[in-house]
């Protein structure tokens, strides 16, 4: 539910921004903000073996649905990496 919605929103942010890295960074930032409660909840469980296992199983089960969105962000990263706003939001995402 919430994880899929977040990944889909990230893919949509890439689609909406086109080649505008500033717009993309702002949209991705807003997506992380919008899903802040879910991300905070997920972070609280990080390191809990049972939850890590559940998260891994979910990722495996939904890989085909998640990957197109993740690949959009990765592809945009090839263009936008090195731009401060984009790098900042990617750092924020990496710290989740």
C-alpha positions as CSV (number, residue, x, y, z in Angstrom):
1,X,0.0,0.0,0.0
2,X,2.0,2.9,1.3
3,X,5.4,1.7,-0.1
4,X,3.9,1.1,-3.5
5,X,2.2,4.6,-3.5
6,X,5.5,6.2,-2.6
7,X,7.5,4.4,-5.4
8,X,4.7,5.3,-7.9
9,X,4.8,8.9,-6.8
10,X,8.5,9.0,-7.3
11,X,8.1,7.6,-10.8
12,X,5.4,10.2,-11.5
13,X,7.7,13.0,-10.2
14,X,10.3,12.0,-12.9
15,X,7.6,11.9,-15.6
16,X,6.3,15.4,-14.6
17,X,9.7,17.0,-14.3
18,X,11.0,15.9,-17.7
19,X,14.6,17.1,-17.9
20,X,14.2,19.8,-15.2
21,X,16.4,18.6,-12.4
22,X,15.4,21.4,-10.0
23,X,11.7,20.5,-10.5
24,X,12.5,16.8,-10.1
25,X,14.4,17.4,-6.8
26,X,11.5,19.5,-5.4
27,X,9.0,16.8,-6.4
28,X,11.0,14.0,-4.9
29,X,11.5,16.1,-1.7
30,X,7.7,16.6,-1.6
31,X,7.1,12.9,-2.1
32,X,9.4,12.0,0.8
33,X,7.6,14.7,3.0
34,X,4.2,13.3,2.0
35,X,5.2,9.8,3.0
36,X,7.1,10.9,6.1
37,X,4.9,9.1,8.6
38,X,5.3,5.8,6.7
39,X,9.0,6.3,6.3
40,X,9.4,7.1,10.0
41,X,7.5,4.0,10.9
42,X,9.6,1.9,8.6
43,X,12.8,3.4,10.1
44,X,11.7,2.5,13.6
45,X,11.6,-1.2,12.6
46,X,15.0,-1.1,10.8
47,X,17.3,-3.7,12.3
48,X,14.4,-5.8,13.6
49,X,15.1,-9.2,12.0
50,X,11.4,-10.2,11.6
51,X,10.5,-6.8,10.0
52,X,13.6,-6.8,7.8
53,X,12.6,-10.2,6.6
54,X,9.0,-9.0,5.9
55,X,10.3,-5.9,4.1
56,X,12.6,-8.1,1.9
57,X,9.8,-10.5,1.1
58,X,7.5,-7.6,0.2
59,X,10.2,-6.2,-2.1
60,X,10.8,-9.5,-3.8
61,X,7.0,-10.0,-4.3
62,X,6.5,-6.5,-5.7
63,X,9.8,-6.2,-7.6
64,X,8.1,-6.1,-11.0
65,X,5.8,-3.3,-9.9
66,X,8.5,-1.3,-8.1
67,X,11.3,-1.5,-10.6
68,X,9.9,0.7,-13.4
69,X,9.5,3.6,-10.9
70,X,13.0,3.0,-9.4
71,X,14.5,2.9,-12.9
72,X,12.9,6.2,-13.8
73,X,14.6,7.8,-10.8
74,X,17.9,6.0,-11.5
75,X,17.8,7.2,-15.2
76,X,17.0,10.8,-14.1
77,X,20.0,10.5,-11.7
78,X,22.3,10.0,-14.7
79,X,21.3,13.5,-15.8
80,X,20.8,15.2,-12.5
81,X,23.6,13.8,-10.3
82,X,26.0,16.6,-9.4
83,X,23.2,19.2,-9.1
84,X,23.0,20.2,-5.4
85,X,19.2,20.0,-5.0
86,X,19.1,16.6,-6.6
87,X,22.1,15.3,-4.7
88,X,20.5,16.6,-1.4
89,X,17.2,14.6,-2.0
90,X,19.2,11.5,-3.0
91,X,21.2,11.8,0.2
92,X,18.0,12.1,2.1
93,X,16.6,9.0,0.4
94,X,19.8,7.0,1.1
95,X,19.5,7.8,4.8
96,X,16.1,6.2,5.1
